[in-house]
Each structure stands twice: as structure tokens, then as C-alpha cells.
Amino acid sequence: QVQLVESGGGLVQAGGSLRLSCAASGSTFRVNVFGWYRQVPGNQREPVATITSGGSINYVDSVKGRFTISRDNAKNTIYLQMNSLKPADTAVYFCYAYGSTFIQNYWGQGTQVTVSS
């Protein structure tokens, strides 16, 4: 099992920055992919950024050049640095873990990010 706890959300003005953190615990050595997803009420959860155990990184087009995902293996923490925030980035952000040997994917409880115009 893997436990994920997000922090760092909040209210920020357009153009501002936030850094989200995801503290992972449990069988993190079995995780192949960590990622950040976001969800707006009434919409499906969408991927924002992912990072593999080998260090490969992917971003959704709408955040490329503005968001950066990173991982501190010593702290078992995944970060999402969000710069130049836009009102369209307003959502609940969830940390995610996938492992090929797991029977399920794991999610954090989510953290609200609100960007005012």
C-alpha cells in the first residue's frame, strides 16, 4: 500500500505561484509513476504532470512552461511548482501513484487551488 498526503494549496492571484507537496509513505519503492491530477466539479479528473521512477516527465499541454514536477527521493516527496497561474488552473489537485505490481492506483485526499482574476 501507498499513502499520499498533499499540502500547499490555497488562494492566489492570477500570475502568482504555488508549490504543492505530496508526502508518500508505504511501499513507495514499488511505485513506477507519481503524478498530479486535477478536477473541477462536474468534470473528469485530468492528468497534469507525471514523473516515472526513471525520471521521465510529462505535462499536459496547458501547463507546459509554467508547471514543474519534481521528486525528492530522500524525503519521499513529490512537488508541483506552479508559476504564472491562471484562473483556469483552479481545481482540486490530487497526488497519484501507480505501480505495475499494485492491484489498485493510489490517490491523496486532494488540495484546493484557487486562482483569482
C-alpha positions as CSV (number, residue, x, y, z in Angstrom):
1,Q,0.0,0.0,0.0
2,V,0.9,3.6,-0.5
3,Q,-0.3,6.6,1.4
4,L,-0.3,10.1,-0.2
5,V,-0.8,13.4,1.7
6,E,-1.0,16.6,-0.3
7,S,-0.3,20.1,1.0
8,G,0.4,23.6,-0.3
9,G,-2.9,24.6,-2.0
10,G,-4.5,27.9,-1.4
11,L,-5.8,31.1,-2.9
12,V,-3.5,33.1,-5.2
13,Q,-4.0,35.9,-7.7
14,A,-3.5,35.3,-11.4
15,G,0.2,35.4,-12.3
16,G,1.2,34.1,-8.9
17,S,2.9,30.9,-7.8
18,L,2.2,28.0,-5.5
19,R,4.1,24.8,-4.7
20,L,2.2,21.6,-3.9
21,S,3.8,18.8,-2.0
22,C,2.8,15.2,-1.8
23,A,4.3,13.2,1.1
24,A,4.4,9.5,0.1
25,S,4.7,6.6,2.5
26,G,4.4,2.8,2.5
27,S,5.6,0.7,-0.4
28,T,6.9,3.7,-2.4
29,F,9.7,1.5,-3.8
30,R,7.1,-0.3,-5.9
31,V,5.7,2.9,-7.5
32,N,6.5,3.3,-11.2
33,V,4.8,6.6,-11.7
34,F,3.9,9.5,-9.5
35,G,1.7,12.2,-10.8
36,W,-0.5,15.2,-10.2
37,Y,-4.1,15.3,-11.5
38,R,-6.7,18.0,-11.1
39,Q,-10.5,18.1,-11.1
40,V,-13.1,20.8,-11.4
41,P,-16.6,20.0,-10.1
42,G,-18.7,18.4,-12.8
43,N,-15.6,17.5,-14.9
44,Q,-13.4,14.4,-15.1
45,R,-10.1,14.2,-13.3
46,E,-7.4,15.1,-15.7
47,P,-3.6,14.5,-15.6
48,V,-1.4,17.5,-15.1
49,A,2.1,16.1,-14.8
50,T,3.7,12.7,-14.2
51,I,7.2,11.5,-13.3
52,T,8.4,8.0,-13.6
53,S,10.8,6.1,-11.4
54,G,13.4,6.5,-14.2
55,G,12.9,10.3,-14.2
56,S,10.8,10.7,-17.3
57,I,8.4,13.6,-17.1
58,N,5.3,14.5,-19.0
59,Y,3.0,17.5,-18.8
60,V,-0.4,18.3,-20.2
61,D,-0.1,21.0,-22.9
62,S,-1.9,23.6,-20.9
63,V,0.7,23.7,-18.2
64,K,3.9,23.3,-20.2
65,G,6.4,26.0,-19.4
66,R,4.5,27.0,-16.3
67,F,4.5,23.9,-14.0
68,T,7.4,21.8,-12.9
69,I,7.1,18.3,-11.3
70,S,10.0,17.0,-9.2
71,R,10.8,14.4,-6.7
72,D,12.9,14.3,-3.6
73,N,13.7,10.6,-3.1
74,A,15.3,11.1,0.3
75,K,12.1,12.7,1.6
76,N,9.7,10.6,-0.4
77,T,8.0,13.8,-1.5
78,I,6.7,14.8,-4.9
79,Y,6.4,18.5,-5.7
80,L,4.4,20.5,-8.3
81,Q,5.8,24.0,-8.7
82,M,3.1,26.1,-10.4
83,N,4.0,29.5,-11.8
84,S,2.1,32.1,-13.9
85,L,-1.1,30.7,-12.5
86,K,-4.3,31.3,-14.4
87,P,-8.0,31.2,-13.2
88,A,-8.3,28.2,-15.5
89,D,-5.9,26.3,-13.2
90,T,-8.5,26.5,-10.3
91,A,-9.2,22.9,-9.3
92,V,-8.7,20.3,-6.6
93,Y,-5.2,18.8,-7.2
94,F,-4.6,15.2,-6.4
95,C,-1.4,13.3,-6.0
96,Y,-1.4,9.9,-7.7
97,A,0.8,6.7,-7.5
98,Y,0.8,3.8,-10.0
99,G,2.8,0.6,-9.7
100,S,2.7,-2.4,-12.0
101,T,2.6,-4.8,-9.1
102,F,-0.2,-3.0,-7.3
103,I,-3.8,-4.1,-7.6
104,Q,-5.0,-0.5,-7.5
105,N,-3.8,3.0,-8.0
106,Y,-3.4,5.3,-5.0
107,W,-4.7,8.8,-4.6
108,G,-4.3,11.5,-2.0
109,Q,-7.2,13.4,-0.4
110,G,-6.7,16.5,-2.7
111,T,-5.8,20.1,-2.1
112,Q,-7.7,23.1,-3.4
113,V,-6.0,25.6,-5.6
114,T,-8.0,28.8,-6.4
115,V,-6.7,31.4,-8.7
116,S,-8.5,34.7,-8.7
117,S,-8.5,37.1,-11.7
